[in-house]
Amino acid sequence: MAMTMKVYEVSRDGLTRIVREEAEAVPLEQPEAASNRFPACECPECKTPAR
């Protein structure tokens, strides 16, 4: 079963602005295992091997 998702923001004045139009999102068959760990950093500095 597919879901739809729309991303929008609301200003302090209550005005709504659409950031991304409505799109279909397909859920995962099996959710990933829960973890309290952050994923590995992928910035250029961390990805470069130490010298």
VEXBA-481901 format. One line per 10 residues: number of its first residue (from 1); for each residue x, y, z of N, C-alpha, C. Coordinates in steps of 0.02 Angstrom, whole numbers, plus 32768, in hexadecimal, padded with zeros to 4 digits. Layout:
NUM = X,Y,Z,X,Y,Z,X,Y,Z  ...
END
This chain:
1 = 802A,7FC6,8000,8000,8000,8000,802D,803E,8000  8024,806A,7FD1,804C,80A7,7FCB,802D,80E0,7FF3  8058,810F,8006,8042,814A,802B,8053,8187,8000  8036,81C0,8010,8049,81FE,7FEF,8066,822D,8024  8093,8258,800E,80B4,8285,803B,80BC,82C8,8019  80B0,82FF,803E,80BB,8342,8025,80E2,8367,805B  8116,838D,8047,813E,83B2,8077,812D,83FC,8070  811E,841C,80A8,810D,8462,80A7,8126,8483,80E6  812B,84C6,80E5,813E,84EB,8121,810A,8520,812F  8104,8532,816E,80D4,8565,8183,80FA,859E,81A4
11 = 80ED,85DB,818E,810E,8616,81AA,80EE,8629,81ED  810D,8658,820F,80F2,8670,824F,80AC,868D,8246  809F,86A8,820A,805F,86C7,81FB,8029,8694,81E8  803C,8655,81E4,800D,8621,81D2,8008,8614,8188  8034,8633,8160,8034,8628,8118,8057,85E6,8108  803A,85BF,80DC,8055,857D,80CA,8078,8581,8087  80B4,8563,8082,80DA,8560,8043,80EC,8518,8037  80DC,84FF,7FFB,80ED,84BA,7FE9,8137,84B6,7FD7  815B,848A,7FF8,81A2,8480,7FEB,81AA,8449,7FB7  8184,8413,7FBD,8184,83DC,7F8C,813C,83C9,7F7E
21 = 812C,83C1,7F3E,80E9,83AD,7F2B,80DA,8366,7F44  809B,8355,7F45,8087,8313,7F5C,80A7,82DC,7F31  80C2,82AA,7F52,80E3,8273,7F2F,80D1,8231,7F51  80D5,81FB,7F2C,80C6,81B9,7F47,8104,819E,7F6A  80FB,8182,7FA5,8132,8164,7FCB,811F,811B,7FDA  814B,80ED,7FC8,813F,80A6,7FD3,8161,8091,8013  813D,8078,8044,815C,8064,8084,8187,8026,807B  81B6,801D,80A9,81E2,7FE3,80A9,81BA,7FA4,80B9  81CE,7F6C,809D,81AD,7F2C,80AD,81BA,7F1B,80F6  81F9,7F22,810A,820E,7F13,814F,8235,7F4F,8169
31 = 821F,7F6E,819F,8245,7FA8,81B9,828B,7F94,81D0  82B9,7FC4,81CC,82FD,7FB8,81E2,82FD,7FAE,822E  832D,7F89,8247,8332,7F7D,828F,833E,7FBE,82B3  831D,7FC7,82EC,8325,8004,8313,836B,8008,8330  8386,8044,8331,83CA,804E,834B,83D0,8094,8367  83F9,809C,8399,8405,80DF,83B5,8447,80FB,839B  8464,80DB,8368,84A4,80F1,834B,8497,811E,830F  84C0,8152,8307,84BD,817C,82CC,84E2,8159,8293  84CE,8166,8254,84F3,8148,821C,8539,8166,8218  8566,8144,81F7,85AB,815C,81EE,85AA,819E,81C8
41 = 85D7,81CB,81DA,85DD,820C,81B9,85F6,8201,8172  85D9,8226,8142,85ED,821F,80FC,860C,825F,80E1  8623,828D,810D,8642,82CB,80F4,8686,82BB,80D6  86A0,82E6,80A8,86E0,82D8,8087,8719,82CD,80B9  871A,82F2,80F0,8750,82EC,8120,8750,82A6,8140  8716,828D,8152,8711,824C,8172,871B,8212,8141  8707,821C,8102,870D,81E7,80D0,8754,81DF,80B7  877E,8213,80BE,87C4,820F,80A7,87EB,81E3,80D7  8810,81B2,80BE,8838,8187,80EA,886D,81AF,810F  887B,819C,814D,88AF,81BE,8175,88F4,81B1,8157
51 = 891F,81E2,815C,8963,81DB,8140,8994,81C8,8174
END
